[in-house]
Amino acid sequence: MSHAQFPEAASGHEAKVRRFYDEGPDGEGAGLAYRELMGDVWHHGAREVEESGGTVAEAALAMQRRLVDLSWLRPGHRALDFGSGPGGATLNMARISGAYFVGLSNTDTLSQYARGLAAAARFENRVCFVTIGDDDYRTLLPWPDASFDAVTFLESVCHLPDKPAFFAAAHRVLKPGGRLVGLDWLQRPFGDHQTEEQIRVFTDPVCEHIRLAGLGTIDSYAAMMRAAGFEVDHAVDEFAGQPCWGSTPPEDRAAWLTYSGPSGEVFQDGKRALDAARGAGVFTIGWWAATKESAAPRCCP
């Protein structure tokens, strides 16, 4: 699939994402806002932990453990975490697995913060954080073929205009038998909102305010992975059959809607749009696990 089919890429959507997270004088400061509001881990957690009364942190850690288990990572393996953000989840996955991790971001202020987090945890010899160019996700050229045992992504691919190119690049840098596991923001039909037009009434504002390049579906992600050469064995809507409030239930809105840091109105508007999509049920979180086929069959340990 050619890049000409992705007009957002030509207009510099990736640069908008970088500026959104950048904490420098030319950025919108989402990195700082999200750390103040969510800490060092920014992704949704496991539904069963939330429903049993677990904390947001406990649910997020349970999701990380699930994905690490599905990655088949073992001590001494190497993994690439795409969209590592402030680094908290990447460090946790390295601790859980015993593997070496490379975290990637196109926003250097995020990479700098994550490096400080790794240094404070004395994990610099196990985890490194690299800033890549806005378009480098399409090729991952700094890494040769078959460099990694696993590629992970936690709520980052939704920012990419050319998602198929990322999955093709992930396939290339994985070793035969390597695993792709990830979690991401999605859209879906729900209740009275069944058509694409009805769904986009809610999801378009989310994409606009949070700099997403359109929301995919459980099936569209799985199809892109298969087109890249993966065998997909898990494709799951974590909140199937119910609205996905996840890590920010309605009663916890106050901190977001009163945030007064840099670009505060941007994040308040984003929160309102996301809450509307959550309430309508058309927003959800999905996760996948897939294998790059090896010449000889490989069984999950």
VENJOWO-V428746 format. One record per residue. RES is the residue in one small letter. SS is DSSP state (H for helix, E for strand, - for the rest). OMEGA is omega in degrees with one decimal (NA if undefined). NEAR is the number of other C-alpha atoms within 8 Angstrom. Layout:
# VENJOWO-V428746
[[RES;SS;OMEGA;NEAR] [RES;SS;OMEGA;NEAR]]
This chain:
# VENJOWO-V428746
[[m;-;-173.6;5] [s;-;178.5;5] [h;H;178.7;8] [a;H;-179.8;6] [q;H;-177.4;6] [f;-;-175.9;10] [p;H;179.7;8] [e;H;-179.0;9] [a;H;-178.9;11] [a;H;-177.1;8] [s;-;174.1;6] [g;-;179.4;8] [h;H;-178.4;12] [e;H;177.2;12] [a;H;176.5;8] [k;H;177.1;9] [v;H;178.8;11] [r;H;179.8;12] [r;H;178.9;12] [f;H;-176.4;12] [y;H;-173.6;14] [d;-;178.6;16] [e;-;178.2;12] [g;-;-175.3;7] [p;-;-179.1;4] [d;-;-177.0;7] [g;-;178.8;11] [e;-;170.0;11] [g;-;179.7;14] [a;H;178.1;11] [g;H;178.9;13] [l;H;-178.4;9] [a;H;-176.3;12] [y;H;176.9;10] [r;H;179.9;10] [e;H;-175.5;7] [l;H;-174.0;8] [m;H;-177.5;8] [g;-;-173.6;8] [d;-;177.4;9] [v;-;-169.1;10] [w;-;-172.6;7] [h;-;178.1;8] [h;-;-178.5;10] [g;-;-178.7;16] [a;-;-176.7;11] [r;H;-175.2;10] [e;H;177.7;6] [v;H;177.1;13] [e;H;-176.4;13] [e;H;178.6;7] [s;-;176.5;6] [g;-;177.8;6] [g;-;178.9;9] [t;-;175.9;8] [v;H;-179.9;9] [a;H;179.2;7] [e;H;178.9;10] [a;H;179.3;15] [a;H;179.3;13] [l;H;177.0;10] [a;H;176.9;11] [m;H;177.5;11] [q;H;178.9;11] [r;H;178.6;10] [r;H;-177.7;8] [l;H;176.7;11] [v;H;177.4;12] [d;H;-179.5;8] [l;H;-179.8;9] [s;H;-176.9;12] [w;-;178.8;10] [l;-;178.0;14] [r;-;177.1;8] [p;-;-179.6;8] [g;-;174.6;7] [h;-;179.2;11] [r;E;-178.0;13] [a;E;175.6;14] [l;E;178.3;12] [d;E;-176.1;13] [f;E;-179.4;12] [g;-;-171.7;13] [s;-;174.7;14] [g;-;-177.0;10] [p;-;170.8;12] [g;-;-174.9;18] [g;H;-179.4;10] [a;H;179.0;10] [t;H;177.9;12] [l;H;179.3;11] [n;H;-179.5;10] [m;H;175.5;11] [a;H;178.1;13] [r;H;-176.3;8] [i;H;-171.2;8] [s;H;-170.8;10] [g;-;-178.8;11] [a;-;172.3;14] [y;E;-177.6;12] [f;E;167.6;13] [v;E;177.6;12] [g;E;-177.3;15] [l;E;172.2;15] [s;E;172.4;15] [n;-;-178.3;10] [t;-;-171.2;12] [d;H;178.7;9] [t;H;174.7;10] [l;H;179.3;14] [s;H;179.1;16] [q;H;178.5;9] [y;H;-178.9;10] [a;H;177.1;13] [r;H;176.5;12] [g;H;177.9;8] [l;H;178.7;10] [a;H;179.1;14] [a;H;179.6;9] [a;H;179.2;7] [a;-;-176.7;6] [r;-;-178.5;7] [f;-;-176.0;10] [e;-;-179.9;9] [n;-;-178.9;6] [r;-;-176.5;9] [v;E;172.1;14] [c;E;-178.2;11] [f;E;-171.8;14] [v;E;173.5;9] [t;E;-179.6;10] [i;-;178.1;10] [g;-;-175.3;7] [d;-;-176.0;9] [d;-;-172.5;6] [d;H;178.0;9] [y;H;-176.8;11] [r;H;-175.6;10] [t;-;-174.0;9] [l;-;-173.7;10] [l;-;176.9;6] [p;-;-177.3;4] [w;-;179.9;7] [p;-;177.1;7] [d;-;172.5;8] [a;-;-179.0;10] [s;-;-168.6;10] [f;E;175.0;13] [d;E;179.0;14] [a;E;169.1;15] [v;E;-179.9;14] [t;E;170.9;11] [f;E;-179.3;14] [l;E;175.5;12] [e;-;-179.4;11] [s;-;-177.0;10] [v;H;177.9;10] [c;H;178.2;13] [h;H;-169.0;11] [l;-;174.3;10] [p;-;-175.4;11] [d;-;-178.6;10] [k;H;178.5;9] [p;H;179.4;10] [a;H;178.0;11] [f;H;-178.4;11] [f;H;176.3;11] [a;H;178.5;13] [a;H;177.5;12] [a;H;178.0;11] [h;H;-178.4;11] [r;H;-174.2;9] [v;H;176.6;13] [l;E;171.7;17] [k;E;172.0;12] [p;E;-174.5;9] [g;E;179.2;11] [g;E;-172.2;13] [r;E;169.8;15] [l;E;177.2;14] [v;E;-178.1;15] [g;E;-177.0;12] [l;E;-179.4;11] [d;E;176.4;13] [w;E;-176.1;12] [l;E;168.7;13] [q;E;177.9;12] [r;-;169.6;11] [p;-;-179.1;10] [f;E;175.4;9] [g;-;-178.6;7] [d;-;-174.0;4] [h;E;-172.3;10] [q;-;-176.7;10] [t;-;177.3;7] [e;H;179.7;6] [e;H;179.1;6] [q;H;-179.0;9] [i;H;-175.4;14] [r;H;172.6;8] [v;H;-178.5;8] [f;H;-173.5;14] [t;H;179.5;15] [d;H;177.1;9] [p;H;176.5;10] [v;H;-179.4;14] [c;H;-179.4;12] [e;H;-173.0;8] [h;H;-175.1;12] [i;H;172.5;9] [r;-;175.6;12] [l;-;-179.6;13] [a;-;-177.0;11] [g;-;179.5;9] [l;-;175.5;11] [g;E;178.3;10] [t;-;174.9;9] [i;H;-175.2;12] [d;H;-178.9;7] [s;H;176.1;8] [y;H;-179.9;9] [a;H;179.0;11] [a;H;178.3;8] [m;H;177.6;11] [m;H;179.1;15] [r;H;178.8;10] [a;H;178.3;7] [a;-;177.5;10] [g;-;-178.9;10] [f;E;165.7;12] [e;E;-174.6;10] [v;E;179.0;12] [d;E;174.7;8] [h;E;173.4;8] [a;E;-163.7;12] [v;E;168.5;8] [d;E;-175.5;10] [e;-;-176.8;10] [f;-;-179.4;11] [a;-;174.8;5] [g;-;179.6;4] [q;-;175.4;6] [p;-;-179.1;12] [c;-;173.9;11] [w;-;171.0;10] [g;-;-170.8;9] [s;-;-179.2;8] [t;-;178.1;8] [p;-;-174.9;8] [p;H;-176.7;7] [e;H;-179.6;6] [d;H;-175.2;7] [r;-;-167.7;9] [a;H;-177.2;7] [a;H;178.9;8] [w;H;-173.1;10] [l;H;175.1;10] [t;-;-179.3;7] [y;-;-173.4;11] [s;-;176.8;7] [g;-;179.0;6] [p;-;-179.9;7] [s;-;-176.6;9] [g;H;-178.6;9] [e;H;178.5;8] [v;H;-176.1;8] [f;H;174.4;15] [q;H;179.0;12] [d;H;178.0;9] [g;H;179.0;12] [k;H;179.0;10] [r;H;-180.0;9] [a;H;-179.4;13] [l;H;177.8;12] [d;H;178.5;10] [a;H;178.8;9] [a;H;176.1;13] [r;H;-177.2;13] [g;H;178.2;10] [a;H;179.0;12] [g;-;-175.1;14] [v;-;175.4;16] [f;E;175.3;15] [t;E;178.2;15] [i;E;177.3;13] [g;E;176.4;14] [w;E;-173.0;14] [w;E;168.8;14] [a;E;-175.2;15] [a;E;-176.6;13] [t;E;166.2;12] [k;E;-172.8;15] [e;-;175.1;11] [s;-;179.3;8] [a;-;177.6;5] [a;-;179.8;4] [p;-;178.8;6] [r;-;179.5;6] [c;-;176.0;4] [c;-;-179.6;4] [p;-;NA;3]]
